[in-house]
């Protein structure tokens, strides 16, 4: 191993929080939407453009509402869009502990509505030393430009940076820029992977 790790970058979804789409998809079906799983929703509401900051939150909610044949209450729909997160307390605790000794940052594919909710309800914006949501960057993982923007904004040396994400493609893209990468599946496995890189946890 070369240079010591000084920077640790966390994804949010399925790392610091888990997601339960069932209340949203159930609500959509109750209002006549032909959806069974979240994957039936994503392609039809411009979610990627939303998470790149090209479609504002209110427009996204309008796209969701148009999936149904029955009118939806906007406040109810917003609540179900926001209330899908379960905080992963051990992982958040890990990030906060590491931030006492390392530069810790968040890098996530997320739109403005979810980011505001995650900040308000869970204080994720206060973890570590800065966050780069994709709607701010204007680009999403695994596109290399978002990693380059994180390097620029946070002064990251790729050879001293490790990225923790649940998706192999996102981890591999970071590795292609010279970062270390950990594919997250469980708290204990990620702690062990950090320790193998010499990160004191």
LUMDO-16865 format. One record per residue (C-alpha): x, y, z; residue number from 1. Coordinates in Angstrom, 2 decimals, padded with zeros to 5 digits. Example, Ala and Ser with C-alpha at 12.3 -4.5 7.8 and 13.67 -1.06 7.14 Angstrom:
<rs>
> xx|yy|zz|seq
> 012.30|-004.50|007.80|1 $
> 013.67|-001.06|007.14|2 $
</rs>
This chain:
<rs>
> xx|yy|zz|seq
> 000.00|000.00|000.00|1 $
> 001.23|003.48|-000.84|2 $
> 000.20|006.75|000.78|3 $
> -001.74|006.68|004.06|4 $
> -005.48|007.27|003.82|5 $
> -006.44|010.78|004.91|6 $
> -009.85|011.13|003.19|7 $
> -012.91|008.89|003.55|8 $
> -015.89|009.51|001.26|9 $
> -019.28|007.93|001.98|10 $
> -022.23|007.33|-000.29|11 $
> -025.60|007.87|001.44|12 $
> -028.26|005.51|000.02|13 $
> -027.89|001.90|001.23|14 $
> -024.82|003.00|003.23|15 $
> -025.88|005.66|005.75|16 $
> -029.60|005.11|005.16|17 $
> -031.70|002.28|003.79|18 $
> -034.77|002.93|001.67|19 $
> -038.28|001.49|001.85|20 $
> -040.19|002.27|-001.35|21 $
> -043.28|000.23|-000.46|22 $
> -045.43|003.03|001.06|23 $
> -044.85|005.19|-002.03|24 $
> -045.54|002.49|-004.59|25 $
> -048.61|001.34|-002.64|26 $
> -049.96|004.92|-002.61|27 $
> -049.35|005.23|-006.35|28 $
> -051.18|001.94|-007.03|29 $
> -054.09|003.07|-004.84|30 $
> -054.40|006.06|-007.18|31 $
> -054.41|003.99|-010.35|32 $
> -050.71|003.97|-011.25|33 $
> -049.46|000.88|-013.06|34 $
> -046.44|000.28|-010.83|35 $
> -045.28|-002.67|-008.78|36 $
> -041.72|-001.78|-007.85|37 $
> -039.66|001.40|-007.70|38 $
> -037.97|000.45|-010.95|39 $
> -041.38|000.85|-012.62|40 $
> -041.44|004.44|-011.36|41 $
> -037.89|005.70|-011.93|42 $
> -037.77|005.81|-015.72|43 $
> -041.16|007.52|-015.95|44 $
> -040.56|010.51|-013.66|45 $
> -037.22|011.95|-014.90|46 $
> -035.51|010.88|-011.66|47 $
> -032.01|011.00|-013.16|48 $
> -032.53|014.55|-014.42|49 $
> -033.91|015.45|-010.98|50 $
> -030.83|014.03|-009.28|51 $
> -028.64|016.05|-011.65|52 $
> -030.47|019.25|-010.72|53 $
> -032.24|019.62|-014.07|54 $
> -035.75|018.87|-012.73|55 $
> -036.81|020.64|-009.53|56 $
> -038.54|018.83|-006.70|57 $
> -042.01|020.23|-007.38|58 $
> -041.77|019.17|-011.01|59 $
> -040.72|015.68|-009.94|60 $
> -043.76|015.43|-007.66|61 $
> -045.91|016.50|-010.59|62 $
> -044.41|013.71|-012.68|63 $
> -045.22|011.24|-009.89|64 $
> -048.79|012.49|-009.65|65 $
> -049.32|012.01|-013.38|66 $
> -048.59|008.28|-013.05|67 $
> -052.00|007.76|-011.47|68 $
> -055.47|007.84|-012.93|69 $
> -056.94|009.34|-009.75|70 $
> -055.97|012.79|-008.41|71 $
> -053.35|012.73|-005.64|72 $
> -053.03|015.06|-002.70|73 $
> -049.69|016.84|-003.19|74 $
> -048.93|016.94|000.55|75 $
> -049.60|013.19|000.88|76 $
> -047.46|012.44|-002.16|77 $
> -044.61|014.62|-000.89|78 $
> -044.71|012.91|002.50|79 $
> -044.46|009.47|000.96|80 $
> -041.65|010.57|-001.36|81 $
> -039.69|011.87|001.61|82 $
> -040.53|009.31|004.28|83 $
> -038.69|006.33|002.83|84 $
> -035.42|006.43|004.79|85 $
> -034.20|004.34|007.71|86 $
> -031.05|005.68|009.36|87 $
> -028.23|003.14|009.65|88 $
> -027.05|004.14|013.09|89 $
> -023.83|002.06|013.19|90 $
> -022.68|003.46|009.82|91 $
> -023.50|007.05|010.78|92 $
> -021.64|006.52|014.04|93 $
> -018.67|005.18|012.09|94 $
> -018.65|008.23|009.82|95 $
> -018.81|010.60|012.79|96 $
> -015.98|008.80|014.62|97 $
> -013.78|008.80|011.54|98 $
> -014.41|012.52|011.06|99 $
> -012.56|013.16|014.33|100 $
> -009.32|011.91|012.76|101 $
> -009.81|011.97|008.99|102 $
> -011.35|014.22|006.36|103 $
> -014.82|012.74|005.85|104 $
> -017.14|013.73|003.01|105 $
> -020.43|012.56|001.50|106 $
> -020.91|011.94|-002.23|107 $
> -024.37|010.81|-003.29|108 $
> -026.82|010.62|-006.16|109 $
> -029.66|012.58|-004.60|110 $
> -032.14|015.31|-005.54|111 $
> -032.99|018.49|-003.68|112 $
> -036.10|017.15|-001.92|113 $
> -034.40|014.11|-000.44|114 $
> -031.25|016.03|000.46|115 $
> -033.25|018.67|002.35|116 $
> -035.16|015.92|004.16|117 $
> -032.03|013.94|005.06|118 $
> -030.40|017.10|006.37|119 $
> -033.45|018.21|008.35|120 $
> -034.42|014.82|009.83|121 $
> -031.05|013.14|010.29|122 $
> -028.49|015.97|010.17|123 $
> -026.48|014.25|007.44|124 $
> -025.21|017.62|006.21|125 $
> -023.34|017.94|009.51|126 $
> -021.38|014.71|009.11|127 $
> -017.73|015.31|008.41|128 $
> -016.31|018.14|006.37|129 $
> -018.63|018.62|003.42|130 $
> -021.06|016.93|001.07|131 $
> -021.49|016.91|-002.70|132 $
> -025.02|015.85|-003.72|133 $
> -025.37|015.05|-007.41|134 $
> -028.04|017.73|-007.92|135 $
> -025.41|020.30|-006.91|136 $
> -022.64|018.71|-009.00|137 $
> -024.89|018.46|-012.06|138 $
> -023.64|014.95|-012.72|139 $
> -024.21|011.51|-011.20|140 $
> -022.09|008.55|-010.19|141 $
> -020.57|006.57|-011.82|142 $
> -019.75|009.39|-014.27|143 $
> -016.06|010.26|-013.63|144 $
> -016.77|014.01|-013.57|145 $
> -018.50|013.80|-010.19|146 $
> -015.38|012.28|-008.61|147 $
> -013.24|014.95|-010.24|148 $
> -015.55|017.62|-008.83|149 $
> -015.28|016.09|-005.36|150 $
> -011.50|016.19|-005.67|151 $
> -011.63|019.85|-006.67|152 $
> -014.12|020.97|-004.02|153 $
> -012.61|019.07|-001.12|154 $
> -008.94|019.09|-002.10|155 $
> -008.79|015.30|-002.25|156 $
> -005.62|013.48|-003.17|157 $
> -007.01|010.41|-004.97|158 $
> -004.17|008.20|-003.74|159 $
> -005.06|009.06|-000.12|160 $
> -008.84|008.71|-000.52|161 $
> -011.18|005.77|000.01|162 $
> -014.75|005.68|-001.27|163 $
> -017.51|003.58|000.35|164 $
> -020.54|002.81|-001.85|165 $
> -022.98|-000.08|-002.23|166 $
> -022.86|-000.21|-006.05|167 $
> -019.91|-001.92|-007.75|168 $
> -019.99|000.45|-010.77|169 $
> -019.65|003.49|-008.51|170 $
> -016.77|001.94|-006.58|171 $
> -015.01|000.93|-009.79|172 $
> -015.33|004.43|-011.22|173 $
> -013.65|005.83|-008.12|174 $
> -010.88|003.27|-008.44|175 $
> -010.33|004.31|-012.05|176 $
> -009.45|007.78|-010.73|177 $
> -006.93|006.31|-008.31|178 $
> -009.13|006.21|-005.21|179 $
> -009.36|003.16|-003.00|180 $
> -012.83|001.62|-003.04|181 $
> -014.95|-000.41|-000.63|182 $
> -018.16|-002.06|-001.81|183 $
> -020.42|-001.73|001.22|184 $
> -022.82|-004.49|002.23|185 $
> -022.66|-004.56|006.03|186 $
> -021.15|-002.50|008.83|187 $
> -018.73|-005.19|010.02|188 $
> -017.41|-005.94|006.55|189 $
> -016.80|-002.25|005.85|190 $
> -014.99|-001.78|009.18|191 $
> -012.73|-004.72|008.31|192 $
> -012.08|-003.35|004.82|193 $
> -011.11|000.03|006.28|194 $
> -008.79|-001.65|008.76|195 $
> -007.06|-003.50|005.92|196 $
> -006.34|-000.09|004.38|197 $
> -004.76|001.06|007.63|198 $
> -007.73|003.21|008.70|199 $
> -008.16|003.21|012.46|200 $
> -011.82|002.65|013.30|201 $
</rs>
